[in-house]
Amino acid sequence: MTMKSLSLVVAIISGFFVFLASAEAVDSLAIEAVRGKSVLDDADFKTIDDFVAKAVGEMLATEDFSSISNARAIIVANSASTQPNQTQFAEQFSKSAQKHISAALQQAEGMTPAGRSFKIVTNLLMLTDALTDVRLAEVALKYVDNKNEVIRYCAVHCLANPEITDKLNSPKAIDTARQITRRLDEIVATSGPDTLGLIASFAGSIKIPEGDALLLKVADRRIASYADWSVERELVDGDILRILGDKMASSGASKGSIGRRFGQLFSYVLQRYIKGADVLTDVQKEQLVSVLVETEKSCLSKITGKPRFGIKKAIESGDINALQQEHNNLLGDGTKAGDLNIDYGKDAGGAIITHPLALAAPPAQSK
């Protein structure tokens, strides 16, 4: 991911949490009255549909992008009944949202200039995300393989939203969970690091076997990018390691596929920091240090059952030899297994491998 696209992702992430306090452009009085009813009739259903249509249309027609988040806020604020267990309102609002957001997205795609189209599509996806409605998953799924990485990120964010994954873990939503998992699996090979982080978050939260397989695929993609020194946004791997580590701690999976990915990915993070001292930027080193220290503090202590500070101390003292020794003690080397007792697979002779793969020297040093 280029720095330009990364800055766009950061801006989009911020947009998920910001609502501007400008004057309301959509009249919400009628919908507020319907929200307070315990039983709805056909006129009420029409009021809901008219409100969503007008509010989404306002987003589609806006020329003032400084206030578009206010339109999102109005829609979200009126998306639920104030009466307990009022399923009629929820079902109608969901149907209307799916219909009008889908139609607006289709119109936005054909808009010119491209910058206007981009802003409206991303804002409509942010609206979809904020509504946290599993029935809107189909809207987001259409964009998870978009060529624009920021739009793709927004679409995946809709699906990786913790409120959505909680709902997907309901037995009645298992088919939808599997459908989403399959689609995310298809884009792992072509997604940028921030999107991969979201996919890992989804995979770690979803309670179906396919979730673990998806998580392993994301980890393998990151491991491969470390191996050939093409990795970007190392900070993402802190979240991926945390998700893998939580699964290890909860299931004792150090000898299985989860533990193997944790060990190899963490090893490559450590080795990149050690071997890349002369070629990495200060930002890259800072990201690696953040991943290493946080993983030691949060993951290793949880997995081993005791506090660990060796990696942090070695980094702070600038002692590369001590850092390498911590790596070997924890993850294993050619002479012995590490404290995590990870099974890295078998060699050609069928013997268990007790140490991770070594990271090649960076390209600038291998010439």
PLY file of the C-alpha trace (Angstrom):
ply
format ascii 1.0
element vertex 367
property float x
property float y
property float z
element edge 366
property int vertex1
property int vertex2
end_header
0.00 0.00 0.00
1.40 3.40 -0.95
1.66 6.23 1.56
-1.11 8.04 -0.34
-3.53 5.14 -0.05
-2.50 4.62 3.56
-3.35 8.22 4.38
-6.73 7.72 2.74
-7.35 4.62 4.86
-6.46 6.59 7.99
-8.91 9.29 6.94
-11.61 6.71 6.31
-10.97 5.04 9.68
-11.43 8.42 11.35
-14.66 8.88 9.44
-16.18 5.80 11.04
-16.22 7.60 14.38
-16.91 11.23 13.48
-20.31 12.83 13.09
-20.43 16.57 12.42
-22.82 18.77 14.37
-24.28 20.70 11.47
-27.96 21.50 11.10
-30.19 18.60 10.12
-30.96 18.47 6.40
-33.56 15.70 6.71
-36.83 16.13 8.61
-37.00 13.34 11.18
-40.23 14.31 12.97
-42.39 11.74 11.19
-39.96 8.85 11.71
-39.54 9.79 15.38
-43.26 9.44 15.87
-43.24 5.99 14.27
-40.31 4.92 16.43
-42.48 5.43 19.49
-45.32 3.17 18.33
-45.75 -0.36 19.69
-47.73 -1.56 16.64
-47.21 -0.33 13.08
-49.54 -0.15 10.09
-49.00 0.31 6.35
-48.79 4.08 6.69
-46.01 3.70 9.24
-44.09 1.36 6.96
-44.33 3.99 4.23
-43.06 6.65 6.62
-40.02 4.53 7.38
-39.33 3.89 3.72
-39.81 7.54 2.79
-37.43 8.65 5.54
-34.66 6.27 4.47
-35.16 7.15 0.80
-34.94 10.88 1.46
-31.99 10.65 3.85
-29.97 8.38 1.58
-30.93 10.56 -1.37
-29.58 13.55 0.52
-26.23 11.78 0.82
-26.29 10.93 -2.86
-27.09 14.46 -3.98
-24.85 16.36 -1.57
-22.34 18.87 -2.83
-21.16 19.67 0.69
-19.04 16.76 1.83
-18.18 18.56 5.05
-21.69 17.76 6.30
-22.36 14.34 4.80
-21.53 12.62 8.07
-24.47 14.48 9.63
-26.82 12.73 7.21
-25.32 9.41 8.26
-25.84 10.34 11.90
-29.51 11.19 11.34
-30.16 7.86 9.64
-28.40 5.86 12.34
-30.09 7.79 15.15
-33.50 6.89 13.74
-32.75 3.29 12.78
-34.30 1.63 15.84
-37.66 1.73 17.59
-37.85 3.22 21.06
-40.28 0.47 22.00
-38.82 -2.80 23.33
-39.14 -5.87 21.11
-40.61 -3.88 18.20
-39.58 -6.18 15.37
-41.84 -4.56 12.77
-39.81 -1.36 12.77
-36.47 -3.19 12.59
-37.56 -5.38 9.69
-38.98 -2.50 7.65
-36.01 -0.23 8.31
-33.65 -3.04 7.28
-35.57 -3.66 4.04
-35.63 0.03 3.20
-31.96 0.51 4.02
-30.93 -2.41 1.83
-33.08 -1.17 -1.07
-32.10 2.49 -0.98
-28.43 2.12 -0.06
-27.96 -0.47 -2.82
-29.64 1.80 -5.35
-27.61 4.81 -4.21
-24.35 2.88 -4.47
-25.21 1.83 -7.99
-25.87 5.46 -8.95
-22.73 6.68 -7.19
-20.55 4.26 -9.12
-21.46 5.97 -12.39
-20.90 9.50 -11.17
-18.26 11.87 -12.42
-15.79 13.09 -11.49
-14.24 9.99 -9.96
-13.47 11.82 -6.74
-17.14 12.55 -6.12
-18.06 8.93 -6.81
-15.37 7.75 -4.40
-16.55 10.00 -1.57
-20.19 9.00 -1.88
-19.44 5.28 -2.15
-17.21 5.35 0.93
-19.78 7.33 2.92
-22.58 4.96 1.95
-20.42 2.05 3.08
-19.71 3.84 6.35
-23.46 4.19 6.79
-23.86 0.47 6.16
-21.19 -0.18 8.77
-22.82 2.07 11.36
-26.21 0.37 11.00
-24.70 -2.97 12.13
-27.41 -4.96 10.39
-26.50 -8.48 9.28
-29.13 -8.20 6.55
-27.00 -5.46 4.98
-24.03 -7.82 4.57
-24.94 -8.34 0.93
-24.45 -4.62 0.31
-20.89 -4.71 1.65
-20.02 -8.04 0.02
-20.35 -6.48 -3.44
-17.39 -4.21 -2.66
-14.91 -6.43 -0.81
-12.99 -7.08 -4.02
-13.14 -3.50 -5.31
-10.00 -2.35 -7.11
-9.81 0.71 -4.89
-8.15 -0.42 -1.65
-9.92 2.20 0.47
-13.37 1.16 -0.78
-12.38 -2.45 -0.19
-11.28 -1.56 3.33
-14.61 0.16 4.04
-16.56 -2.86 2.78
-14.56 -5.33 4.87
-14.89 -3.03 7.89
-18.68 -3.43 7.62
-18.31 -7.20 7.94
-15.58 -7.22 10.59
-17.54 -4.89 12.86
-17.66 -6.60 16.31
-21.42 -6.07 16.53
-21.83 -7.88 13.23
-19.58 -10.81 14.15
-21.48 -11.19 17.42
-24.71 -11.50 15.45
-23.11 -13.86 12.93
-22.25 -16.22 15.77
-25.95 -16.87 16.26
-26.96 -20.34 14.97
-29.54 -18.79 12.66
-26.84 -16.72 10.93
-24.37 -19.53 10.24
-25.05 -19.61 6.49
-24.37 -15.89 6.21
-21.21 -16.29 8.30
-19.94 -18.97 5.95
-20.82 -16.90 2.88
-18.86 -13.92 4.21
-15.93 -16.11 5.20
-15.74 -17.58 1.71
-15.75 -14.14 0.10
-13.06 -12.81 2.42
-10.96 -15.90 1.74
-11.06 -15.01 -1.96
-9.51 -11.56 -1.42
-6.68 -12.38 0.99
-4.14 -12.68 -1.83
-4.93 -9.23 -3.24
-5.70 -7.12 -0.17
-3.51 -4.51 1.48
-2.20 -4.84 5.04
-4.92 -2.82 6.77
-7.64 -4.83 5.05
-5.83 -8.04 6.00
-5.89 -6.88 9.60
-9.67 -6.53 9.41
-10.01 -9.96 7.83
-7.92 -11.44 10.65
-10.15 -9.72 13.20
-13.24 -11.19 11.55
-11.65 -14.64 11.36
-10.64 -14.55 14.99
-14.13 -13.59 16.14
-16.27 -15.88 14.01
-17.08 -19.21 15.67
-17.02 -21.58 12.72
-14.15 -23.86 11.61
-13.77 -21.85 8.42
-12.76 -18.88 10.57
-9.55 -20.56 11.73
-8.69 -21.50 8.15
-9.17 -17.88 7.07
-6.97 -16.66 9.93
-4.20 -19.06 8.92
-4.41 -17.84 5.33
-3.98 -14.22 6.44
-1.02 -15.20 8.64
0.57 -17.09 5.74
0.22 -14.02 3.52
1.99 -11.85 6.08
4.67 -14.48 6.70
5.39 -14.63 2.98
5.73 -10.84 2.78
8.28 -10.90 5.59
10.19 -13.71 3.90
10.77 -11.70 0.71
11.19 -8.33 2.49
8.12 -6.85 0.80
6.08 -6.40 3.99
4.36 -3.07 4.65
2.57 -1.73 7.73
4.26 -4.02 10.24
2.01 -2.59 12.94
-0.86 -4.70 11.56
0.93 -7.84 12.72
0.48 -6.86 16.36
-3.25 -7.51 15.97
-2.72 -10.70 13.98
-0.31 -12.07 16.60
-2.72 -11.13 19.38
-5.55 -13.04 17.70
-3.32 -16.08 17.13
-1.97 -15.82 20.68
-5.45 -15.68 22.20
-6.34 -18.89 20.40
-3.13 -20.52 21.61
-3.79 -19.46 25.19
-7.39 -20.66 25.16
-6.82 -24.00 23.47
-3.18 -24.87 24.13
-2.65 -25.01 20.38
1.13 -24.54 20.41
1.68 -27.79 18.54
-0.93 -27.14 15.87
-1.38 -24.87 12.89
-2.24 -21.82 15.00
0.91 -22.10 17.10
3.05 -22.70 14.01
1.84 -19.47 12.40
2.26 -17.52 15.62
5.81 -18.76 16.05
6.89 -18.14 12.46
5.28 -14.71 12.16
6.67 -13.52 15.50
10.07 -14.91 14.60
10.09 -13.00 11.32
9.11 -9.79 13.13
12.04 -10.28 15.50
14.45 -11.26 12.75
13.40 -8.32 10.58
14.22 -5.94 13.41
17.59 -7.59 14.01
18.69 -8.05 10.40
17.15 -4.87 9.03
18.94 -2.43 11.34
20.83 -0.80 8.45
18.07 -0.79 5.82
14.77 -0.10 7.62
13.35 3.37 8.12
12.79 4.80 11.58
9.03 4.37 11.12
9.46 0.69 10.21
11.66 0.10 13.25
9.18 1.88 15.52
6.36 -0.29 14.23
8.39 -3.46 14.75
9.31 -2.42 18.28
5.65 -1.73 19.06
4.65 -5.20 17.80
7.45 -6.95 19.67
6.93 -5.23 23.01
3.14 -5.47 22.96
3.19 -9.12 21.88
5.61 -9.98 24.67
3.50 -8.12 27.22
0.03 -9.25 26.16
0.46 -12.53 24.30
3.54 -14.29 25.66
2.66 -13.64 29.27
-0.80 -15.07 28.65
0.49 -18.12 26.75
3.28 -18.99 29.19
1.39 -17.99 32.32
4.13 -15.71 33.60
5.33 -12.16 32.90
8.06 -11.76 30.27
10.22 -8.67 29.78
13.36 -9.98 28.05
12.54 -8.65 24.59
11.65 -5.19 25.92
14.84 -5.00 27.98
17.03 -6.12 25.08
15.50 -3.51 22.76
15.82 -0.73 25.32
19.48 -1.58 25.96
20.24 -2.00 22.26
21.63 -5.48 22.92
21.06 -7.39 19.67
22.76 -10.53 20.99
20.41 -10.60 23.98
17.45 -10.08 21.65
18.54 -13.01 19.48
18.92 -15.14 22.57
15.40 -14.23 23.68
14.22 -15.29 20.23
15.95 -18.65 20.53
14.81 -19.26 24.09
11.23 -18.49 23.24
10.79 -19.87 19.73
13.57 -22.46 19.43
16.75 -22.78 17.41
18.69 -25.57 15.70
19.67 -27.17 19.01
16.51 -27.15 21.10
12.83 -26.32 21.24
11.78 -22.97 22.66
9.74 -22.24 25.74
6.56 -22.16 23.66
7.29 -25.72 22.49
5.98 -25.01 19.01
5.78 -27.73 16.39
6.93 -26.16 13.11
6.14 -29.24 11.02
8.36 -32.12 9.92
11.55 -32.31 7.92
12.19 -34.59 4.93
13.03 -37.43 7.28
9.82 -37.10 9.26
11.40 -35.54 12.36
9.57 -32.68 14.10
11.06 -29.26 13.40
11.45 -27.29 16.62
12.59 -23.92 15.28
11.22 -21.34 12.81
12.63 -20.60 9.38
15.51 -18.16 9.26
14.88 -14.83 7.56
17.15 -14.16 4.58
19.34 -11.07 4.61
17.62 -7.97 3.25
18.12 -7.43 -0.49
20.41 -4.44 0.03
22.79 -6.63 2.05
22.68 -9.71 -0.18
24.12 -8.01 -3.26
0 1
1 2
2 3
3 4
4 5
5 6
6 7
7 8
8 9
9 10
10 11
11 12
12 13
13 14
14 15
15 16
16 17
17 18
18 19
19 20
20 21
21 22
22 23
23 24
24 25
25 26
26 27
27 28
28 29
29 30
30 31
31 32
32 33
33 34
34 35
35 36
36 37
37 38
38 39
39 40
40 41
41 42
42 43
43 44
44 45
45 46
46 47
47 48
48 49
49 50
50 51
51 52
52 53
53 54
54 55
55 56
56 57
57 58
58 59
59 60
60 61
61 62
62 63
63 64
64 65
65 66
66 67
67 68
68 69
69 70
70 71
71 72
72 73
73 74
74 75
75 76
76 77
77 78
78 79
79 80
80 81
81 82
82 83
83 84
84 85
85 86
86 87
87 88
88 89
89 90
90 91
91 92
92 93
93 94
94 95
95 96
96 97
97 98
98 99
99 100
100 101
101 102
102 103
103 104
104 105
105 106
106 107
107 108
108 109
109 110
110 111
111 112
112 113
113 114
114 115
115 116
116 117
117 118
118 119
119 120
120 121
121 122
122 123
123 124
124 125
125 126
126 127
127 128
128 129
129 130
130 131
131 132
132 133
133 134
134 135
135 136
136 137
137 138
138 139
139 140
140 141
141 142
142 143
143 144
144 145
145 146
146 147
147 148
148 149
149 150
150 151
151 152
152 153
153 154
154 155
155 156
156 157
157 158
158 159
159 160
160 161
161 162
162 163
163 164
164 165
165 166
166 167
167 168
168 169
169 170
170 171
171 172
172 173
173 174
174 175
175 176
176 177
177 178
178 179
179 180
180 181
181 182
182 183
183 184
184 185
185 186
186 187
187 188
188 189
189 190
190 191
191 192
192 193
193 194
194 195
195 196
196 197
197 198
198 199
199 200
200 201
201 202
202 203
203 204
204 205
205 206
206 207
207 208
208 209
209 210
210 211
211 212
212 213
213 214
214 215
215 216
216 217
217 218
218 219
219 220
220 221
221 222
222 223
223 224
224 225
225 226
226 227
227 228
228 229
229 230
230 231
231 232
232 233
233 234
234 235
235 236
236 237
237 238
238 239
239 240
240 241
241 242
242 243
243 244
244 245
245 246
246 247
247 248
248 249
249 250
250 251
251 252
252 253
253 254
254 255
255 256
256 257
257 258
258 259
259 260
260 261
261 262
262 263
263 264
264 265
265 266
266 267
267 268
268 269
269 270
270 271
271 272
272 273
273 274
274 275
275 276
276 277
277 278
278 279
279 280
280 281
281 282
282 283
283 284
284 285
285 286
286 287
287 288
288 289
289 290
290 291
291 292
292 293
293 294
294 295
295 296
296 297
297 298
298 299
299 300
300 301
301 302
302 303
303 304
304 305
305 306
306 307
307 308
308 309
309 310
310 311
311 312
312 313
313 314
314 315
315 316
316 317
317 318
318 319
319 320
320 321
321 322
322 323
323 324
324 325
325 326
326 327
327 328
328 329
329 330
330 331
331 332
332 333
333 334
334 335
335 336
336 337
337 338
338 339
339 340
340 341
341 342
342 343
343 344
344 345
345 346
346 347
347 348
348 349
349 350
350 351
351 352
352 353
353 354
354 355
355 356
356 357
357 358
358 359
359 360
360 361
361 362
362 363
363 364
364 365
365 366
